Amino acid sequence: EDTVGVMQSELHAIEQLLGDAQQAQADCSRHSRRLQALKRQIENVSIKINDAR
């Protein structure tokens, strides 16, 4: 039974890590989309600055 308890504990830890990894992946995806939007905004401002010169 001690072995089963250890395995259950390890499984719980793995489940926690998986949840953390899934959250990190979602955060990364969200940040990537935000960075792409900022990149487009910077490009648009750069074009406007060049046009104004």
Phi and psi restraints in degrees (range 20) as a CNS / XPLOR table:
assign (resid 1 and name C) (resid 2 and name N)
       (resid 2 and name CA) (resid 2 and name C) 1.0 -62.8 20.0 2
assign (resid 2 and name N) (resid 2 and name CA)
       (resid 2 and name C) (resid 3 and name N) 1.0 -39.4 20.0 2
assign (resid 2 and name C) (resid 3 and name N)
       (resid 3 and name CA) (resid 3 and name C) 1.0 -63.4 20.0 2
assign (resid 3 and name N) (resid 3 and name CA)
       (resid 3 and name C) (resid 4 and name N) 1.0 -41.5 20.0 2
assign (resid 3 and name C) (resid 4 and name N)
       (resid 4 and name CA) (resid 4 and name C) 1.0 -62.2 20.0 2
assign (resid 4 and name N) (resid 4 and name CA)
       (resid 4 and name C) (resid 5 and name N) 1.0 -41.7 20.0 2
assign (resid 4 and name C) (resid 5 and name N)
       (resid 5 and name CA) (resid 5 and name C) 1.0 -62.0 20.0 2
assign (resid 5 and name N) (resid 5 and name CA)
       (resid 5 and name C) (resid 6 and name N) 1.0 -42.4 20.0 2
assign (resid 5 and name C) (resid 6 and name N)
       (resid 6 and name CA) (resid 6 and name C) 1.0 -63.8 20.0 2
assign (resid 6 and name N) (resid 6 and name CA)
       (resid 6 and name C) (resid 7 and name N) 1.0 -43.9 20.0 2
assign (resid 6 and name C) (resid 7 and name N)
       (resid 7 and name CA) (resid 7 and name C) 1.0 -64.6 20.0 2
assign (resid 7 and name N) (resid 7 and name CA)
       (resid 7 and name C) (resid 8 and name N) 1.0 -39.5 20.0 2
assign (resid 7 and name C) (resid 8 and name N)
       (resid 8 and name CA) (resid 8 and name C) 1.0 -64.5 20.0 2
assign (resid 8 and name N) (resid 8 and name CA)
       (resid 8 and name C) (resid 9 and name N) 1.0 -39.7 20.0 2
assign (resid 8 and name C) (resid 9 and name N)
       (resid 9 and name CA) (resid 9 and name C) 1.0 -64.1 20.0 2
assign (resid 9 and name N) (resid 9 and name CA)
       (resid 9 and name C) (resid 10 and name N) 1.0 -43.7 20.0 2
assign (resid 9 and name C) (resid 10 and name N)
       (resid 10 and name CA) (resid 10 and name C) 1.0 -64.4 20.0 2
assign (resid 10 and name N) (resid 10 and name CA)
       (resid 10 and name C) (resid 11 and name N) 1.0 -40.4 20.0 2
assign (resid 10 and name C) (resid 11 and name N)
       (resid 11 and name CA) (resid 11 and name C) 1.0 -62.3 20.0 2
assign (resid 11 and name N) (resid 11 and name CA)
       (resid 11 and name C) (resid 12 and name N) 1.0 -42.5 20.0 2
assign (resid 11 and name C) (resid 12 and name N)
       (resid 12 and name CA) (resid 12 and name C) 1.0 -61.6 20.0 2
assign (resid 12 and name N) (resid 12 and name CA)
       (resid 12 and name C) (resid 13 and name N) 1.0 -42.4 20.0 2
assign (resid 12 and name C) (resid 13 and name N)
       (resid 13 and name CA) (resid 13 and name C) 1.0 -63.0 20.0 2
assign (resid 13 and name N) (resid 13 and name CA)
       (resid 13 and name C) (resid 14 and name N) 1.0 -41.0 20.0 2
assign (resid 13 and name C) (resid 14 and name N)
       (resid 14 and name CA) (resid 14 and name C) 1.0 -64.7 20.0 2
assign (resid 14 and name N) (resid 14 and name CA)
       (resid 14 and name C) (resid 15 and name N) 1.0 -41.1 20.0 2
assign (resid 14 and name C) (resid 15 and name N)
       (resid 15 and name CA) (resid 15 and name C) 1.0 -62.0 20.0 2
assign (resid 15 and name N) (resid 15 and name CA)
       (resid 15 and name C) (resid 16 and name N) 1.0 -40.2 20.0 2
assign (resid 15 and name C) (resid 16 and name N)
       (resid 16 and name CA) (resid 16 and name C) 1.0 -63.3 20.0 2
assign (resid 16 and name N) (resid 16 and name CA)
       (resid 16 and name C) (resid 17 and name N) 1.0 -45.2 20.0 2
assign (resid 16 and name C) (resid 17 and name N)
       (resid 17 and name CA) (resid 17 and name C) 1.0 -62.7 20.0 2
assign (resid 17 and name N) (resid 17 and name CA)
       (resid 17 and name C) (resid 18 and name N) 1.0 -39.7 20.0 2
assign (resid 17 and name C) (resid 18 and name N)
       (resid 18 and name CA) (resid 18 and name C) 1.0 -62.7 20.0 2
assign (resid 18 and name N) (resid 18 and name CA)
       (resid 18 and name C) (resid 19 and name N) 1.0 -44.4 20.0 2
assign (resid 18 and name C) (resid 19 and name N)
       (resid 19 and name CA) (resid 19 and name C) 1.0 -60.6 20.0 2
assign (resid 19 and name N) (resid 19 and name CA)
       (resid 19 and name C) (resid 20 and name N) 1.0 -43.1 20.0 2
assign (resid 19 and name C) (resid 20 and name N)
       (resid 20 and name CA) (resid 20 and name C) 1.0 -62.6 20.0 2
assign (resid 20 and name N) (resid 20 and name CA)
       (resid 20 and name C) (resid 21 and name N) 1.0 -42.1 20.0 2
assign (resid 20 and name C) (resid 21 and name N)
       (resid 21 and name CA) (resid 21 and name C) 1.0 -64.9 20.0 2
assign (resid 21 and name N) (resid 21 and name CA)
       (resid 21 and name C) (resid 22 and name N) 1.0 -40.7 20.0 2
assign (resid 21 and name C) (resid 22 and name N)
       (resid 22 and name CA) (resid 22 and name C) 1.0 -64.9 20.0 2
assign (resid 22 and name N) (resid 22 and name CA)
       (resid 22 and name C) (resid 23 and name N) 1.0 -39.9 20.0 2
assign (resid 22 and name C) (resid 23 and name N)
       (resid 23 and name CA) (resid 23 and name C) 1.0 -66.2 20.0 2
assign (resid 23 and name N) (resid 23 and name CA)
       (resid 23 and name C) (resid 24 and name N) 1.0 -41.3 20.0 2
assign (resid 23 and name C) (resid 24 and name N)
       (resid 24 and name CA) (resid 24 and name C) 1.0 -62.8 20.0 2
assign (resid 24 and name N) (resid 24 and name CA)
       (resid 24 and name C) (resid 25 and name N) 1.0 -39.7 20.0 2
assign (resid 24 and name C) (resid 25 and name N)
       (resid 25 and name CA) (resid 25 and name C) 1.0 -63.8 20.0 2
assign (resid 25 and name N) (resid 25 and name CA)
       (resid 25 and name C) (resid 26 and name N) 1.0 -43.3 20.0 2
assign (resid 25 and name C) (resid 26 and name N)
       (resid 26 and name CA) (resid 26 and name C) 1.0 -64.1 20.0 2
assign (resid 26 and name N) (resid 26 and name CA)
       (resid 26 and name C) (resid 27 and name N) 1.0 -42.3 20.0 2
assign (resid 26 and name C) (resid 27 and name N)
       (resid 27 and name CA) (resid 27 and name C) 1.0 -62.7 20.0 2
assign (resid 27 and name N) (resid 27 and name CA)
       (resid 27 and name C) (resid 28 and name N) 1.0 -43.0 20.0 2
assign (resid 27 and name C) (resid 28 and name N)
       (resid 28 and name CA) (resid 28 and name C) 1.0 -61.5 20.0 2
assign (resid 28 and name N) (resid 28 and name CA)
       (resid 28 and name C) (resid 29 and name N) 1.0 -44.0 20.0 2
assign (resid 28 and name C) (resid 29 and name N)
       (resid 29 and name CA) (resid 29 and name C) 1.0 -62.2 20.0 2
assign (resid 29 and name N) (resid 29 and name CA)
       (resid 29 and name C) (resid 30 and name N) 1.0 -44.2 20.0 2
assign (resid 29 and name C) (resid 30 and name N)
       (resid 30 and name CA) (resid 30 and name C) 1.0 -63.5 20.0 2
assign (resid 30 and name N) (resid 30 and name CA)
       (resid 30 and name C) (resid 31 and name N) 1.0 -43.6 20.0 2
assign (resid 30 and name C) (resid 31 and name N)
       (resid 31 and name CA) (resid 31 and name C) 1.0 -66.1 20.0 2
assign (resid 31 and name N) (resid 31 and name CA)
       (resid 31 and name C) (resid 32 and name N) 1.0 -36.5 20.0 2
assign (resid 31 and name C) (resid 32 and name N)
       (resid 32 and name CA) (resid 32 and name C) 1.0 -62.9 20.0 2
assign (resid 32 and name N) (resid 32 and name CA)
       (resid 32 and name C) (resid 33 and name N) 1.0 -43.9 20.0 2
assign (resid 32 and name C) (resid 33 and name N)
       (resid 33 and name CA) (resid 33 and name C) 1.0 -62.6 20.0 2
assign (resid 33 and name N) (resid 33 and name CA)
       (resid 33 and name C) (resid 34 and name N) 1.0 -40.6 20.0 2
assign (resid 33 and name C) (resid 34 and name N)
       (resid 34 and name CA) (resid 34 and name C) 1.0 -64.7 20.0 2
assign (resid 34 and name N) (resid 34 and name CA)
       (resid 34 and name C) (resid 35 and name N) 1.0 -41.4 20.0 2
assign (resid 34 and name C) (resid 35 and name N)
       (resid 35 and name CA) (resid 35 and name C) 1.0 -63.9 20.0 2
assign (resid 35 and name N) (resid 35 and name CA)
       (resid 35 and name C) (resid 36 and name N) 1.0 -39.4 20.0 2
assign (resid 35 and name C) (resid 36 and name N)
       (resid 36 and name CA) (resid 36 and name C) 1.0 -62.9 20.0 2
assign (resid 36 and name N) (resid 36 and name CA)
       (resid 36 and name C) (resid 37 and name N) 1.0 -40.8 20.0 2
assign (resid 36 and name C) (resid 37 and name N)
       (resid 37 and name CA) (resid 37 and name C) 1.0 -64.1 20.0 2
assign (resid 37 and name N) (resid 37 and name CA)
       (resid 37 and name C) (resid 38 and name N) 1.0 -42.7 20.0 2
assign (resid 37 and name C) (resid 38 and name N)
       (resid 38 and name CA) (resid 38 and name C) 1.0 -64.4 20.0 2
assign (resid 38 and name N) (resid 38 and name CA)
       (resid 38 and name C) (resid 39 and name N) 1.0 -38.6 20.0 2
assign (resid 38 and name C) (resid 39 and name N)
       (resid 39 and name CA) (resid 39 and name C) 1.0 -60.8 20.0 2
assign (resid 39 and name N) (resid 39 and name CA)
       (resid 39 and name C) (resid 40 and name N) 1.0 -44.4 20.0 2
assign (resid 39 and name C) (resid 40 and name N)
       (resid 40 and name CA) (resid 40 and name C) 1.0 -63.0 20.0 2
assign (resid 40 and name N) (resid 40 and name CA)
       (resid 40 and name C) (resid 41 and name N) 1.0 -40.5 20.0 2
assign (resid 40 and name C) (resid 41 and name N)
       (resid 41 and name CA) (resid 41 and name C) 1.0 -63.2 20.0 2
assign (resid 41 and name N) (resid 41 and name CA)
       (resid 41 and name C) (resid 42 and name N) 1.0 -42.5 20.0 2
assign (resid 41 and name C) (resid 42 and name N)
       (resid 42 and name CA) (resid 42 and name C) 1.0 -63.4 20.0 2
assign (resid 42 and name N) (resid 42 and name CA)
       (resid 42 and name C) (resid 43 and name N) 1.0 -43.2 20.0 2
assign (resid 42 and name C) (resid 43 and name N)
       (resid 43 and name CA) (resid 43 and name C) 1.0 -61.7 20.0 2
assign (resid 43 and name N) (resid 43 and name CA)
       (resid 43 and name C) (resid 44 and name N) 1.0 -41.6 20.0 2
assign (resid 43 and name C) (resid 44 and name N)
       (resid 44 and name CA) (resid 44 and name C) 1.0 -64.7 20.0 2
assign (resid 44 and name N) (resid 44 and name CA)
       (resid 44 and name C) (resid 45 and name N) 1.0 -42.0 20.0 2
assign (resid 44 and name C) (resid 45 and name N)
       (resid 45 and name CA) (resid 45 and name C) 1.0 -65.1 20.0 2
assign (resid 45 and name N) (resid 45 and name CA)
       (resid 45 and name C) (resid 46 and name N) 1.0 -40.6 20.0 2
assign (resid 45 and name C) (resid 46 and name N)
       (resid 46 and name CA) (resid 46 and name C) 1.0 -60.9 20.0 2
assign (resid 46 and name N) (resid 46 and name CA)
       (resid 46 and name C) (resid 47 and name N) 1.0 -42.4 20.0 2
assign (resid 46 and name C) (resid 47 and name N)
       (resid 47 and name CA) (resid 47 and name C) 1.0 -62.9 20.0 2
assign (resid 47 and name N) (resid 47 and name CA)
       (resid 47 and name C) (resid 48 and name N) 1.0 -44.2 20.0 2
assign (resid 47 and name C) (resid 48 and name N)
       (resid 48 and name CA) (resid 48 and name C) 1.0 -63.3 20.0 2
assign (resid 48 and name N) (resid 48 and name CA)
       (resid 48 and name C) (resid 49 and name N) 1.0 -39.6 20.0 2
assign (resid 48 and name C) (resid 49 and name N)
       (resid 49 and name CA) (resid 49 and name C) 1.0 -64.3 20.0 2
assign (resid 49 and name N) (resid 49 and name CA)
       (resid 49 and name C) (resid 50 and name N) 1.0 -44.6 20.0 2
assign (resid 49 and name C) (resid 50 and name N)
       (resid 50 and name CA) (resid 50 and name C) 1.0 -64.4 20.0 2
assign (resid 50 and name N) (resid 50 and name CA)
       (resid 50 and name C) (resid 51 and name N) 1.0 -38.0 20.0 2
assign (resid 50 and name C) (resid 51 and name N)
       (resid 51 and name CA) (resid 51 and name C) 1.0 -66.7 20.0 2
assign (resid 51 and name N) (resid 51 and name CA)
       (resid 51 and name C) (resid 52 and name N) 1.0 -32.1 20.0 2
assign (resid 51 and name C) (resid 52 and name N)
       (resid 52 and name CA) (resid 52 and name C) 1.0 -77.0 20.0 2
assign (resid 52 and name N) (resid 52 and name CA)
       (resid 52 and name C) (resid 53 and name N) 1.0 -15.3 20.0 2
